[in-house]
Amino acid sequence: LRSNLQNVLVLQKRALRTMEGLQPQDSCRHDFKNLKMLTIPSNYILETVLHCTRQNLNRTSQFHSYLTRNGLDFTLLVHRTELFARKPSYAGAKLFNLLPSGLKTE
């Protein structure tokens, strides 16, 4: 069973292949890079991380004054349901915490 995001990605690839005159079996990865376009999953990840950083969520460094390597990470709330894990704020915080420390800013 395909998710809506996968269906939209297939449609996005089909539109890109039509615009660039590619065959259905041709890879369009390089065309995304040449046109400086993000794929739908990449755009979702970017927007959820940006949504998370715009909100004033708690960071690890707010709980103590020690400098730690994970001080810029967001604290992930304990939850019991999968529905909570799908929230954009939670997913964005989780994705943000996976970024290399050089990309994280206060």
N, C-alpha and C positions, 0 to 999 in steps of 0.2 A: 504494500500500500504506500503510495507516494504522498508526501506532505504537500501542502500548498506552496511552500518555499521551493521545493524541487520542481513543481509544475511551472512556477514562474521562471525559474532558472532555465528550463528547457525552452520556454517561449522567448526568453532573452537571447539565448544562443541562436535560436532560429531567426530572430530578427537581425542579429549581428551577421549571421551568414548571408542573409538576403542583402543587407546593406553592402557587404564586402564582396559579394559574388562568389562565395565559397560553396563547395559541394557539401551535402549533408553529412558525409563521413569525415570531412576535414576538421582538424582541431582549430578552435578559435581562441585558444589561450593567448597566443602572441598578438592577435588582433585586439583583445581586451587591453593588453599592455600598450600597444601602439596608439590606440584611441584614448588611452588614459581613463578607461572606464572601470568601475568596480562591478564585480558580479553581485547578484542579489544577496547571496549569503555573506559576502564581504561587506556589503553595505549595511546589512542587518547588524553584524558585529560592530562596525564602526559607530552606528547610531546608538546601539545599546550602551556601549562604553561611554560615548559622549553624554548620553542621558544620565548615566550614573555619575559622571564627574560634575554635571550641572547641579545635581541635587546635593544637598549638604549631608551626605551619609558619614557615619562615624569611621574614622581611620584608626588604625592600631596605635599610632603615636598620640592620640588624644587621651589614652587611658593611663599613660605613665610618661615620665620625662626622659626615659632612656632612649638613646639613639640605637635603633635596631635595624637590621637589614630589611625587615618587612614593615617598617614604620609607615610607609606610604600606602600600604595595602588597606583596602576597605575591610571592616569586620563583617563577616558573614553571619547573619542571624540564624539561630537554630530553628529548624522547622520540622514539621511532621508530614507535610503533604507535598505531592509533586506539583500541585497547582501553585504553591508559593515559589517553588524553584523556577517556574516559568515566568514569573514577574520580570519585567524589563529591568527594574532596579536591582534585583538579586542576580539575574543573569549578567547584567553589565558589571556589577561588582566582581563577580566570579571571573569574568573575562579580563577585567582590568588587572586583577591579581595575577593573572597568567602572563602579563606583559613583562618584558625585561625591565630591570630597575632603571635603566637609562631613559626609558620612554615615560616613566611615571613622573609627574610633577605635582607640586602642592597646589 
